[in-house]
Amino acid sequence: MANARVIVRLKPEVLDPQGDAVRRALERLGFEGVKGVRIGKIIEIEIDAQHAKEAAPKLAKMADELLANPVTEDFEVSID
């Protein structure tokens, strides 16, 4: 079994109101110096080890078609 990970992040030019809310909450809790927070998601997928080498393009297609919104999000694929 191999583990694949798709990391989805908002594009830099997209506003992140959830990240701003977390930054403000951290400030209220006394965590000083936090200049910005961006919220994303990690999707972990188990794949057969025998298919791990050819899985990267398929994972990128999964991310592009379902796991991420290509208009507002970027993604990164890795396989362990």
Phi and psi restraints in degrees (range 20) as a CNS / XPLOR table:
assign (resid 1 and name C) (resid 2 and name N)
       (resid 2 and name CA) (resid 2 and name C) 1.0 -117.7 20.0 2
assign (resid 2 and name N) (resid 2 and name CA)
       (resid 2 and name C) (resid 3 and name N) 1.0 150.5 20.0 2
assign (resid 2 and name C) (resid 3 and name N)
       (resid 3 and name CA) (resid 3 and name C) 1.0 -107.5 20.0 2
assign (resid 3 and name N) (resid 3 and name CA)
       (resid 3 and name C) (resid 4 and name N) 1.0 129.0 20.0 2
assign (resid 3 and name C) (resid 4 and name N)
       (resid 4 and name CA) (resid 4 and name C) 1.0 -112.5 20.0 2
assign (resid 4 and name N) (resid 4 and name CA)
       (resid 4 and name C) (resid 5 and name N) 1.0 151.0 20.0 2
assign (resid 4 and name C) (resid 5 and name N)
       (resid 5 and name CA) (resid 5 and name C) 1.0 -135.7 20.0 2
assign (resid 5 and name N) (resid 5 and name CA)
       (resid 5 and name C) (resid 6 and name N) 1.0 131.1 20.0 2
assign (resid 5 and name C) (resid 6 and name N)
       (resid 6 and name CA) (resid 6 and name C) 1.0 -114.4 20.0 2
assign (resid 6 and name N) (resid 6 and name CA)
       (resid 6 and name C) (resid 7 and name N) 1.0 118.2 20.0 2
assign (resid 6 and name C) (resid 7 and name N)
       (resid 7 and name CA) (resid 7 and name C) 1.0 -102.6 20.0 2
assign (resid 7 and name N) (resid 7 and name CA)
       (resid 7 and name C) (resid 8 and name N) 1.0 123.7 20.0 2
assign (resid 7 and name C) (resid 8 and name N)
       (resid 8 and name CA) (resid 8 and name C) 1.0 -113.6 20.0 2
assign (resid 8 and name N) (resid 8 and name CA)
       (resid 8 and name C) (resid 9 and name N) 1.0 128.0 20.0 2
assign (resid 8 and name C) (resid 9 and name N)
       (resid 9 and name CA) (resid 9 and name C) 1.0 -131.8 20.0 2
assign (resid 9 and name N) (resid 9 and name CA)
       (resid 9 and name C) (resid 10 and name N) 1.0 150.0 20.0 2
assign (resid 9 and name C) (resid 10 and name N)
       (resid 10 and name CA) (resid 10 and name C) 1.0 -65.7 20.0 2
assign (resid 10 and name N) (resid 10 and name CA)
       (resid 10 and name C) (resid 11 and name N) 1.0 144.6 20.0 2
assign (resid 10 and name C) (resid 11 and name N)
       (resid 11 and name CA) (resid 11 and name C) 1.0 -63.6 20.0 2
assign (resid 11 and name N) (resid 11 and name CA)
       (resid 11 and name C) (resid 12 and name N) 1.0 149.0 20.0 2
assign (resid 11 and name C) (resid 12 and name N)
       (resid 12 and name CA) (resid 12 and name C) 1.0 -55.7 20.0 2
assign (resid 12 and name N) (resid 12 and name CA)
       (resid 12 and name C) (resid 13 and name N) 1.0 -31.9 20.0 2
assign (resid 12 and name C) (resid 13 and name N)
       (resid 13 and name CA) (resid 13 and name C) 1.0 -82.9 20.0 2
assign (resid 13 and name N) (resid 13 and name CA)
       (resid 13 and name C) (resid 14 and name N) 1.0 -5.1 20.0 2
assign (resid 13 and name C) (resid 14 and name N)
       (resid 14 and name CA) (resid 14 and name C) 1.0 -91.0 20.0 2
assign (resid 14 and name N) (resid 14 and name CA)
       (resid 14 and name C) (resid 15 and name N) 1.0 129.4 20.0 2
assign (resid 14 and name C) (resid 15 and name N)
       (resid 15 and name CA) (resid 15 and name C) 1.0 -64.4 20.0 2
assign (resid 15 and name N) (resid 15 and name CA)
       (resid 15 and name C) (resid 16 and name N) 1.0 147.4 20.0 2
assign (resid 15 and name C) (resid 16 and name N)
       (resid 16 and name CA) (resid 16 and name C) 1.0 -125.4 20.0 2
assign (resid 16 and name N) (resid 16 and name CA)
       (resid 16 and name C) (resid 17 and name N) 1.0 83.2 20.0 2
assign (resid 16 and name C) (resid 17 and name N)
       (resid 17 and name CA) (resid 17 and name C) 1.0 -63.0 20.0 2
assign (resid 17 and name N) (resid 17 and name CA)
       (resid 17 and name C) (resid 18 and name N) 1.0 -32.1 20.0 2
assign (resid 17 and name C) (resid 18 and name N)
       (resid 18 and name CA) (resid 18 and name C) 1.0 -66.7 20.0 2
assign (resid 18 and name N) (resid 18 and name CA)
       (resid 18 and name C) (resid 19 and name N) 1.0 -42.4 20.0 2
assign (resid 18 and name C) (resid 19 and name N)
       (resid 19 and name CA) (resid 19 and name C) 1.0 -63.1 20.0 2
assign (resid 19 and name N) (resid 19 and name CA)
       (resid 19 and name C) (resid 20 and name N) 1.0 -39.5 20.0 2
assign (resid 19 and name C) (resid 20 and name N)
       (resid 20 and name CA) (resid 20 and name C) 1.0 -63.8 20.0 2
assign (resid 20 and name N) (resid 20 and name CA)
       (resid 20 and name C) (resid 21 and name N) 1.0 -39.8 20.0 2
assign (resid 20 and name C) (resid 21 and name N)
       (resid 21 and name CA) (resid 21 and name C) 1.0 -63.8 20.0 2
assign (resid 21 and name N) (resid 21 and name CA)
       (resid 21 and name C) (resid 22 and name N) 1.0 -40.4 20.0 2
assign (resid 21 and name C) (resid 22 and name N)
       (resid 22 and name CA) (resid 22 and name C) 1.0 -66.2 20.0 2
assign (resid 22 and name N) (resid 22 and name CA)
       (resid 22 and name C) (resid 23 and name N) 1.0 -42.1 20.0 2
assign (resid 22 and name C) (resid 23 and name N)
       (resid 23 and name CA) (resid 23 and name C) 1.0 -59.7 20.0 2
assign (resid 23 and name N) (resid 23 and name CA)
       (resid 23 and name C) (resid 24 and name N) 1.0 -44.9 20.0 2
assign (resid 23 and name C) (resid 24 and name N)
       (resid 24 and name CA) (resid 24 and name C) 1.0 -64.1 20.0 2
assign (resid 24 and name N) (resid 24 and name CA)
       (resid 24 and name C) (resid 25 and name N) 1.0 -39.7 20.0 2
assign (resid 24 and name C) (resid 25 and name N)
       (resid 25 and name CA) (resid 25 and name C) 1.0 -64.9 20.0 2
assign (resid 25 and name N) (resid 25 and name CA)
       (resid 25 and name C) (resid 26 and name N) 1.0 -40.8 20.0 2
assign (resid 25 and name C) (resid 26 and name N)
       (resid 26 and name CA) (resid 26 and name C) 1.0 -61.8 20.0 2
assign (resid 26 and name N) (resid 26 and name CA)
       (resid 26 and name C) (resid 27 and name N) 1.0 -41.2 20.0 2
assign (resid 26 and name C) (resid 27 and name N)
       (resid 27 and name CA) (resid 27 and name C) 1.0 -61.2 20.0 2
assign (resid 27 and name N) (resid 27 and name CA)
       (resid 27 and name C) (resid 28 and name N) 1.0 -44.7 20.0 2
assign (resid 27 and name C) (resid 28 and name N)
       (resid 28 and name CA) (resid 28 and name C) 1.0 -63.4 20.0 2
assign (resid 28 and name N) (resid 28 and name CA)
       (resid 28 and name C) (resid 29 and name N) 1.0 -29.7 20.0 2
assign (resid 28 and name C) (resid 29 and name N)
       (resid 29 and name CA) (resid 29 and name C) 1.0 -81.8 20.0 2
assign (resid 29 and name N) (resid 29 and name CA)
       (resid 29 and name C) (resid 30 and name N) 1.0 -0.9 20.0 2
assign (resid 29 and name C) (resid 30 and name N)
       (resid 30 and name CA) (resid 30 and name C) 1.0 96.9 20.0 2
assign (resid 30 and name N) (resid 30 and name CA)
       (resid 30 and name C) (resid 31 and name N) 1.0 7.9 20.0 2
assign (resid 30 and name C) (resid 31 and name N)
       (resid 31 and name CA) (resid 31 and name C) 1.0 -85.4 20.0 2
assign (resid 31 and name N) (resid 31 and name CA)
       (resid 31 and name C) (resid 32 and name N) 1.0 100.6 20.0 2
assign (resid 31 and name C) (resid 32 and name N)
       (resid 32 and name CA) (resid 32 and name C) 1.0 -84.5 20.0 2
assign (resid 32 and name N) (resid 32 and name CA)
       (resid 32 and name C) (resid 33 and name N) 1.0 154.5 20.0 2
assign (resid 32 and name C) (resid 33 and name N)
       (resid 33 and name CA) (resid 33 and name C) 1.0 87.4 20.0 2
assign (resid 33 and name N) (resid 33 and name CA)
       (resid 33 and name C) (resid 34 and name N) 1.0 0.4 20.0 2
assign (resid 33 and name C) (resid 34 and name N)
       (resid 34 and name CA) (resid 34 and name C) 1.0 -78.8 20.0 2
assign (resid 34 and name N) (resid 34 and name CA)
       (resid 34 and name C) (resid 35 and name N) 1.0 112.0 20.0 2
assign (resid 34 and name C) (resid 35 and name N)
       (resid 35 and name CA) (resid 35 and name C) 1.0 -88.4 20.0 2
assign (resid 35 and name N) (resid 35 and name CA)
       (resid 35 and name C) (resid 36 and name N) 1.0 -27.1 20.0 2
assign (resid 35 and name C) (resid 36 and name N)
       (resid 36 and name CA) (resid 36 and name C) 1.0 -166.3 20.0 2
assign (resid 36 and name N) (resid 36 and name CA)
       (resid 36 and name C) (resid 37 and name N) 1.0 153.3 20.0 2
assign (resid 36 and name C) (resid 37 and name N)
       (resid 37 and name CA) (resid 37 and name C) 1.0 -135.8 20.0 2
assign (resid 37 and name N) (resid 37 and name CA)
       (resid 37 and name C) (resid 38 and name N) 1.0 134.1 20.0 2
assign (resid 37 and name C) (resid 38 and name N)
       (resid 38 and name CA) (resid 38 and name C) 1.0 -121.0 20.0 2
assign (resid 38 and name N) (resid 38 and name CA)
       (resid 38 and name C) (resid 39 and name N) 1.0 133.1 20.0 2
assign (resid 38 and name C) (resid 39 and name N)
       (resid 39 and name CA) (resid 39 and name C) 1.0 -100.6 20.0 2
assign (resid 39 and name N) (resid 39 and name CA)
       (resid 39 and name C) (resid 40 and name N) 1.0 136.6 20.0 2
assign (resid 39 and name C) (resid 40 and name N)
       (resid 40 and name CA) (resid 40 and name C) 1.0 -138.8 20.0 2
assign (resid 40 and name N) (resid 40 and name CA)
       (resid 40 and name C) (resid 41 and name N) 1.0 -162.7 20.0 2
assign (resid 40 and name C) (resid 41 and name N)
       (resid 41 and name CA) (resid 41 and name C) 1.0 -146.5 20.0 2
assign (resid 41 and name N) (resid 41 and name CA)
       (resid 41 and name C) (resid 42 and name N) 1.0 153.7 20.0 2
assign (resid 41 and name C) (resid 42 and name N)
       (resid 42 and name CA) (resid 42 and name C) 1.0 -120.2 20.0 2
assign (resid 42 and name N) (resid 42 and name CA)
       (resid 42 and name C) (resid 43 and name N) 1.0 127.8 20.0 2
assign (resid 42 and name C) (resid 43 and name N)
       (resid 43 and name CA) (resid 43 and name C) 1.0 -112.8 20.0 2
assign (resid 43 and name N) (resid 43 and name CA)
       (resid 43 and name C) (resid 44 and name N) 1.0 121.7 20.0 2
assign (resid 43 and name C) (resid 44 and name N)
       (resid 44 and name CA) (resid 44 and name C) 1.0 -104.6 20.0 2
assign (resid 44 and name N) (resid 44 and name CA)
       (resid 44 and name C) (resid 45 and name N) 1.0 131.7 20.0 2
assign (resid 44 and name C) (resid 45 and name N)
       (resid 45 and name CA) (resid 45 and name C) 1.0 -129.3 20.0 2
assign (resid 45 and name N) (resid 45 and name CA)
       (resid 45 and name C) (resid 46 and name N) 1.0 128.9 20.0 2
assign (resid 45 and name C) (resid 46 and name N)
       (resid 46 and name CA) (resid 46 and name C) 1.0 -90.4 20.0 2
assign (resid 46 and name N) (resid 46 and name CA)
       (resid 46 and name C) (resid 47 and name N) 1.0 132.6 20.0 2
assign (resid 46 and name C) (resid 47 and name N)
       (resid 47 and name CA) (resid 47 and name C) 1.0 -130.9 20.0 2
assign (resid 47 and name N) (resid 47 and name CA)
       (resid 47 and name C) (resid 48 and name N) 1.0 156.0 20.0 2
assign (resid 47 and name C) (resid 48 and name N)
       (resid 48 and name CA) (resid 48 and name C) 1.0 -61.9 20.0 2
assign (resid 48 and name N) (resid 48 and name CA)
       (resid 48 and name C) (resid 49 and name N) 1.0 136.4 20.0 2
assign (resid 48 and name C) (resid 49 and name N)
       (resid 49 and name CA) (resid 49 and name C) 1.0 -59.2 20.0 2
assign (resid 49 and name N) (resid 49 and name CA)
       (resid 49 and name C) (resid 50 and name N) 1.0 -34.7 20.0 2
assign (resid 49 and name C) (resid 50 and name N)
       (resid 50 and name CA) (resid 50 and name C) 1.0 -67.9 20.0 2
assign (resid 50 and name N) (resid 50 and name CA)
       (resid 50 and name C) (resid 51 and name N) 1.0 -18.2 20.0 2
assign (resid 50 and name C) (resid 51 and name N)
       (resid 51 and name CA) (resid 51 and name C) 1.0 -104.8 20.0 2
assign (resid 51 and name N) (resid 51 and name CA)
       (resid 51 and name C) (resid 52 and name N) 1.0 4.0 20.0 2
assign (resid 51 and name C) (resid 52 and name N)
       (resid 52 and name CA) (resid 52 and name C) 1.0 -62.5 20.0 2
assign (resid 52 and name N) (resid 52 and name CA)
       (resid 52 and name C) (resid 53 and name N) 1.0 -39.2 20.0 2
assign (resid 52 and name C) (resid 53 and name N)
       (resid 53 and name CA) (resid 53 and name C) 1.0 -65.3 20.0 2
assign (resid 53 and name N) (resid 53 and name CA)
       (resid 53 and name C) (resid 54 and name N) 1.0 -36.6 20.0 2
assign (resid 53 and name C) (resid 54 and name N)
       (resid 54 and name CA) (resid 54 and name C) 1.0 -96.7 20.0 2
assign (resid 54 and name N) (resid 54 and name CA)
       (resid 54 and name C) (resid 55 and name N) 1.0 8.0 20.0 2
assign (resid 54 and name C) (resid 55 and name N)
       (resid 55 and name CA) (resid 55 and name C) 1.0 -77.6 20.0 2
assign (resid 55 and name N) (resid 55 and name CA)
       (resid 55 and name C) (resid 56 and name N) 1.0 -27.5 20.0 2
assign (resid 55 and name C) (resid 56 and name N)
       (resid 56 and name CA) (resid 56 and name C) 1.0 -54.8 20.0 2
assign (resid 56 and name N) (resid 56 and name CA)
       (resid 56 and name C) (resid 57 and name N) 1.0 -48.3 20.0 2
assign (resid 56 and name C) (resid 57 and name N)
       (resid 57 and name CA) (resid 57 and name C) 1.0 -64.1 20.0 2
assign (resid 57 and name N) (resid 57 and name CA)
       (resid 57 and name C) (resid 58 and name N) 1.0 -35.1 20.0 2
assign (resid 57 and name C) (resid 58 and name N)
       (resid 58 and name CA) (resid 58 and name C) 1.0 -67.6 20.0 2
assign (resid 58 and name N) (resid 58 and name CA)
       (resid 58 and name C) (resid 59 and name N) 1.0 -40.8 20.0 2
assign (resid 58 and name C) (resid 59 and name N)
       (resid 59 and name CA) (resid 59 and name C) 1.0 -64.3 20.0 2
assign (resid 59 and name N) (resid 59 and name CA)
       (resid 59 and name C) (resid 60 and name N) 1.0 -39.7 20.0 2
assign (resid 59 and name C) (resid 60 and name N)
       (resid 60 and name CA) (resid 60 and name C) 1.0 -63.8 20.0 2
assign (resid 60 and name N) (resid 60 and name CA)
       (resid 60 and name C) (resid 61 and name N) 1.0 -38.8 20.0 2
assign (resid 60 and name C) (resid 61 and name N)
       (resid 61 and name CA) (resid 61 and name C) 1.0 -66.2 20.0 2
assign (resid 61 and name N) (resid 61 and name CA)
       (resid 61 and name C) (resid 62 and name N) 1.0 -41.9 20.0 2
assign (resid 61 and name C) (resid 62 and name N)
       (resid 62 and name CA) (resid 62 and name C) 1.0 -57.8 20.0 2
assign (resid 62 and name N) (resid 62 and name CA)
       (resid 62 and name C) (resid 63 and name N) 1.0 -46.5 20.0 2
assign (resid 62 and name C) (resid 63 and name N)
       (resid 63 and name CA) (resid 63 and name C) 1.0 -64.6 20.0 2
assign (resid 63 and name N) (resid 63 and name CA)
       (resid 63 and name C) (resid 64 and name N) 1.0 -42.7 20.0 2
assign (resid 63 and name C) (resid 64 and name N)
       (resid 64 and name CA) (resid 64 and name C) 1.0 -68.1 20.0 2
assign (resid 64 and name N) (resid 64 and name CA)
       (resid 64 and name C) (resid 65 and name N) 1.0 -35.0 20.0 2
assign (resid 64 and name C) (resid 65 and name N)
       (resid 65 and name CA) (resid 65 and name C) 1.0 -93.7 20.0 2
assign (resid 65 and name N) (resid 65 and name CA)
       (resid 65 and name C) (resid 66 and name N) 1.0 -23.0 20.0 2
assign (resid 65 and name C) (resid 66 and name N)
       (resid 66 and name CA) (resid 66 and name C) 1.0 -138.2 20.0 2
assign (resid 66 and name N) (resid 66 and name CA)
       (resid 66 and name C) (resid 67 and name N) 1.0 -45.7 20.0 2
assign (resid 66 and name C) (resid 67 and name N)
       (resid 67 and name CA) (resid 67 and name C) 1.0 -78.6 20.0 2
assign (resid 67 and name N) (resid 67 and name CA)
       (resid 67 and name C) (resid 68 and name N) 1.0 -26.0 20.0 2
assign (resid 67 and name C) (resid 68 and name N)
       (resid 68 and name CA) (resid 68 and name C) 1.0 -130.1 20.0 2
assign (resid 68 and name N) (resid 68 and name CA)
       (resid 68 and name C) (resid 69 and name N) 1.0 154.5 20.0 2
assign (resid 68 and name C) (resid 69 and name N)
       (resid 69 and name CA) (resid 69 and name C) 1.0 -95.7 20.0 2
assign (resid 69 and name N) (resid 69 and name CA)
       (resid 69 and name C) (resid 70 and name N) 1.0 106.3 20.0 2
assign (resid 69 and name C) (resid 70 and name N)
       (resid 70 and name CA) (resid 70 and name C) 1.0 -63.9 20.0 2
assign (resid 70 and name N) (resid 70 and name CA)
       (resid 70 and name C) (resid 71 and name N) 1.0 -15.5 20.0 2
assign (resid 70 and name C) (resid 71 and name N)
       (resid 71 and name CA) (resid 71 and name C) 1.0 -74.5 20.0 2
assign (resid 71 and name N) (resid 71 and name CA)
       (resid 71 and name C) (resid 72 and name N) 1.0 -38.9 20.0 2
assign (resid 71 and name C) (resid 72 and name N)
       (resid 72 and name CA) (resid 72 and name C) 1.0 -116.2 20.0 2
assign (resid 72 and name N) (resid 72 and name CA)
       (resid 72 and name C) (resid 73 and name N) 1.0 -10.3 20.0 2
assign (resid 72 and name C) (resid 73 and name N)
       (resid 73 and name CA) (resid 73 and name C) 1.0 -128.4 20.0 2
assign (resid 73 and name N) (resid 73 and name CA)
       (resid 73 and name C) (resid 74 and name N) 1.0 149.9 20.0 2
assign (resid 73 and name C) (resid 74 and name N)
       (resid 74 and name CA) (resid 74 and name C) 1.0 -107.5 20.0 2
assign (resid 74 and name N) (resid 74 and name CA)
       (resid 74 and name C) (resid 75 and name N) 1.0 158.8 20.0 2
assign (resid 74 and name C) (resid 75 and name N)
       (resid 75 and name CA) (resid 75 and name C) 1.0 -140.3 20.0 2
assign (resid 75 and name N) (resid 75 and name CA)
       (resid 75 and name C) (resid 76 and name N) 1.0 159.7 20.0 2
assign (resid 75 and name C) (resid 76 and name N)
       (resid 76 and name CA) (resid 76 and name C) 1.0 -135.9 20.0 2
assign (resid 76 and name N) (resid 76 and name CA)
       (resid 76 and name C) (resid 77 and name N) 1.0 134.9 20.0 2
assign (resid 76 and name C) (resid 77 and name N)
       (resid 77 and name CA) (resid 77 and name C) 1.0 -114.0 20.0 2
assign (resid 77 and name N) (resid 77 and name CA)
       (resid 77 and name C) (resid 78 and name N) 1.0 135.6 20.0 2
assign (resid 77 and name C) (resid 78 and name N)
       (resid 78 and name CA) (resid 78 and name C) 1.0 -139.8 20.0 2
assign (resid 78 and name N) (resid 78 and name CA)
       (resid 78 and name C) (resid 79 and name N) 1.0 150.7 20.0 2
assign (resid 78 and name C) (resid 79 and name N)
       (resid 79 and name CA) (resid 79 and name C) 1.0 -128.8 20.0 2
assign (resid 79 and name N) (resid 79 and name CA)
       (resid 79 and name C) (resid 80 and name N) 1.0 127.4 20.0 2
